[in-house]
Amino acid sequence: MFKKERFHLNMRRIYQRIAKEDGISVTEVKKEMQDAIENSYKKKDKTLSEMVLQQSITYHGEVPTVDEFIEAVSHKFKYQAKK
């Protein structure tokens, strides 16, 4: 299985688990996560570390999707762990 496919399968399981634990739908989990990402990208008073992280994430559109954001951040953690 390709890495991207595995990533999406894992994310689906994570969304389902969060939804079950919070008693909401997977759609609502994704919406809440997307809202949080959008708020962080649109806020005016960002710290330097927030700006650096946000500028280092590749995405299409005005702000990253949940999957784009999580994939980029998880890749950064994985890369840092190898150092």
Summary of the structure (lengths in Angstrom):
residues: 83
radius of gyration: 14.1
end to end distance: 26.4
largest distance: 41.8
contacts: 180
relative contact order: 0.10
helix: 76%
strand: 0%
